[in-house]
Amino acid sequence: MRVAWVPALALLGAAVGLILTNRDGADSRPARASLAPAPVHRQKPKLVHRRLAHPGKLDLYAYDQAGMISPVARQDLARVYVPNSAGDSVDVIDPRTYKVVDHFPVGALPQHVTPSHDLKTLYVNNDVGNTLTPIDPLTGRPGKPFPVDDPYNLYFTIDGRYAIVVAERLHRLDFRNAHTFRLLRALTVPCAGVNHMDFSPNGRYVIASCEFSGRLLKVDVRRFRVLGVRALPRSFSVPQDVRSSPDAKVFYVADLAAGGVWEIDPARFKVIGFIHTGAGAHGLVVGRNGKVLYVANRNEGSVSVISFRTRKVIAKWHIAGGGSPDMGDVSANGRVLWLSGRYNSAVYALDTGTGRLIARIPVGASPHGLSVWPQPGRYSLGHTGNMR
């Protein structure tokens, strides 16, 4: 949610009012190429190839498994980057020591830390600040921010041609050059609170959630048009994160108000089921083995584990001492689930085998979309690390 330090369900109406009145909707000039971060010159990678257990069977996460780090990212520092939304800063955690080793200021209301499509840069999405702050993952240090309108979230098309800036308050998906961030096409969407999405296997369309409308969108990202709008069945739904199953037959959509995850048939764009997980279902993270989906239940301080095969909850972990798990990632070796504690100024590290709380790390106010880096995968589709 945009006003990260206010519990979503209690003051949703006030939050919407703040969004509509707090900032103007004028578009600033597109970012110049010279303002974008300087490219990091590295040897062109040789893609990692993996033989599938079942040849011919689609597996979107076949290249995201433990240790499958691209040559581009192998020399990068192992770090967890935590945007503190209410602190206008980023805390940097060393995942080996579970300690904060760096801290730096960024623009107003940083929401997520997003790996670029080519894996060479991380971007802090400074929503109210209307900027992106680049981070060099080789050094872990930030560069000069550059202007981008309302970057609540950030994604990249599968071919790496476009960056899709999710301009939530402006009701837009802004298609920009993925390297210079020059605005190419602004698509106004018929809903309020567009914020998270995931891509079809060929990248032709996305399914996106609209938090304040209780709706989903299907968007053709090649022709820049909305293909469909789907209202969720509950009279009051607050859809959040979106992730595809490995075979792309089901898209999962977390619903903060419904306390679980909707199952969507992306081809027909129909709701086909619902999985109850817990109060405040919010962030979705795919396990490193590609077999499970972790659901952060923010309002009850728990994590549910869904099997992609059975489409059922197979485990539920309550965070020792309580918490507010929000967004996160899995470590490169698949052993640790990292989640921000939105209302507790903390980050949680959980053992993916048992759910045991390994560490509770104090960070700044209202930590949100943290990114674990480096991650396995050939390229990034954005968010905090939707890798393929």
KANOR-V154508 format. One record per residue. SS is DSSP state (hx for helix, st for strand, lp for the rest). D_FIRST is the distance of its C-alpha to the first C-alpha in Angstrom with 1 decimal. Layout:
ss-><SS:SS>
d_first-><D_FIRST:D_FIRST>
This chain:
ss-><lp:lp:lp:lp:lp:lp:lp:lp:lp:lp:lp:hx:hx:hx:hx:hx:hx:hx:hx:hx:hx:hx:lp:lp:lp:lp:lp:lp:lp:lp:lp:lp:hx:hx:hx:lp:lp:lp:lp:lp:lp:lp:lp:lp:lp:lp:lp:lp:lp:lp:lp:lp:lp:lp:lp:lp:lp:lp:lp:lp:lp:lp:lp:lp:lp:lp:lp:lp:st:lp:lp:lp:lp:lp:lp:lp:lp:lp:st:st:st:st:st:st:lp:lp:lp:lp:st:st:st:st:st:st:lp:lp:lp:lp:st:st:st:st:st:st:st:lp:lp:lp:lp:st:st:st:st:st:st:lp:lp:lp:lp:lp:lp:st:st:st:st:st:lp:lp:lp:lp:st:st:st:st:st:st:lp:lp:lp:lp:st:st:lp:lp:lp:st:st:lp:lp:lp:lp:lp:st:st:st:st:lp:lp:lp:lp:lp:st:st:st:st:st:st:lp:lp:lp:lp:st:st:st:st:st:st:lp:lp:lp:lp:lp:st:st:st:st:st:st:lp:lp:lp:lp:lp:st:st:st:st:st:st:lp:lp:lp:lp:lp:st:st:st:st:st:st:lp:lp:lp:lp:st:st:st:st:st:st:lp:lp:lp:lp:st:st:st:st:st:st:st:lp:lp:lp:lp:lp:lp:lp:st:st:st:st:st:st:lp:lp:lp:lp:lp:lp:st:st:st:st:st:lp:lp:lp:lp:st:st:st:st:st:st:lp:lp:lp:lp:st:st:st:st:st:st:st:lp:lp:lp:lp:st:st:st:st:st:st:lp:lp:lp:lp:lp:st:st:st:st:st:st:lp:lp:lp:lp:st:st:st:st:st:st:lp:lp:lp:lp:st:st:st:st:st:st:st:lp:lp:lp:lp:lp:lp:st:st:st:st:st:st:lp:lp:lp:lp:lp:st:st:st:st:st:st:lp:lp:lp:lp:st:st:st:st:st:st:lp:lp:lp:lp:lp:st:st:st:st:st:st:lp:lp:lp:lp:st:lp:st:lp:st:st:st:lp:lp:lp:st:lp:lp:st:lp:st:lp:lp:lp:lp:st:lp>
d_first-><0.0:3.8:5.7:5.5:8.9:8.7:8.9:6.8:10.2:12.2:10.9:9.0:11.9:11.8:8.3:9.7:12.9:11.6:10.4:13.8:15.8:14.7:15.8:18.5:18.5:21.6:21.9:23.4:26.3:25.8:25.9:29.5:30.7:31.9:28.5:27.1:27.7:31.3:31.9:32.8:36.3:36.7:39.0:38.0:36.9:38.7:36.3:36.4:37.9:37.7:39.9:38.1:39.3:39.8:40.8:39.5:36.6:33.2:31.0:27.9:27.6:31.3:30.8:27.9:30.0:31.0:32.6:32.5:31.4:32.3:35.1:32.8:30.6:33.3:34.0:30.5:29.6:28.0:24.8:21.2:19.0:16.1:13.8:13.2:10.2:11.9:15.3:15.4:17.3:17.9:19.8:22.2:23.5:26.9:26.5:30.2:30.2:26.7:26.7:24.9:27.3:25.7:23.2:22.7:20.9:18.8:17.2:14.6:11.0:11.7:9.0:11.6:15.3:17.1:20.8:22.8:24.7:28.0:26.6:28.0:25.0:21.5:19.0:16.4:13.7:13.8:11.4:12.7:15.9:16.6:18.3:18.5:20.3:22.7:23.7:27.1:26.9:30.6:30.3:26.7:26.9:24.8:26.4:26.2:22.9:23.4:21.8:19.5:17.6:13.8:13.3:9.6:11.3:15.1:17.6:21.4:23.9:26.3:29.2:27.4:28.3:25.0:21.7:18.9:16.4:13.3:13.2:10.2:11.3:14.9:14.7:16.5:17.3:19.5:22.3:23.7:26.6:25.3:27.5:27.8:24.5:26.6:25.0:27.0:25.3:22.4:21.5:20.0:18.2:18.8:15.4:12.2:8.8:10.7:9.0:11.1:14.9:18.2:21.8:25.0:27.8:29.5:26.4:27.4:24.2:20.6:18.6:15.1:12.4:11.2:8.2:9.5:13.1:13.6:15.4:16.3:18.2:21.2:21.9:25.2:24.4:28.1:28.8:25.5:25.2:23.2:25.4:23.8:21.1:20.7:19.3:18.5:21.2:19.4:19.4:15.8:13.6:9.9:10.6:8.8:11.2:14.7:17.9:21.6:24.4:27.2:29.4:26.8:28.0:24.7:21.1:18.7:15.3:13.2:12.4:10.3:12.6:15.7:15.8:16.9:17.3:18.8:21.7:22.3:25.6:24.7:28.2:28.5:24.8:25.2:23.5:26.0:24.7:22.2:22.0:21.0:19.5:18.0:15.5:11.8:12.6:9.9:11.6:15.0:17.8:21.3:24.1:26.6:29.4:27.5:28.3:25.2:21.5:19.5:16.6:14.5:14.3:11.9:13.2:16.8:17.0:18.6:18.9:20.7:23.0:23.8:27.0:26.9:30.6:30.5:26.9:26.9:25.3:28.0:26.6:24.1:23.6:22.5:21.6:24.6:23.9:20.5:17.0:13.3:13.4:10.4:11.4:15.0:18.4:22.0:24.8:27.4:29.9:27.6:28.4:25.2:21.6:19.3:15.8:13.6:13.5:10.1:11.8:15.3:15.7:17.3:17.7:19.5:22.3:23.5:26.8:26.3:29.7:29.4:25.8:27.3:25.3:27.0:25.2:22.6:22.1:21.0:18.7:16.9:14.2:10.7:11.7:9.3:10.9:14.5:17.5:20.9:23.7:26.1:25.4:27.9:28.0:29.8:26.9:23.1:21.1:18.1:14.5:15.5:18.9:19.5:23.2:26.3>
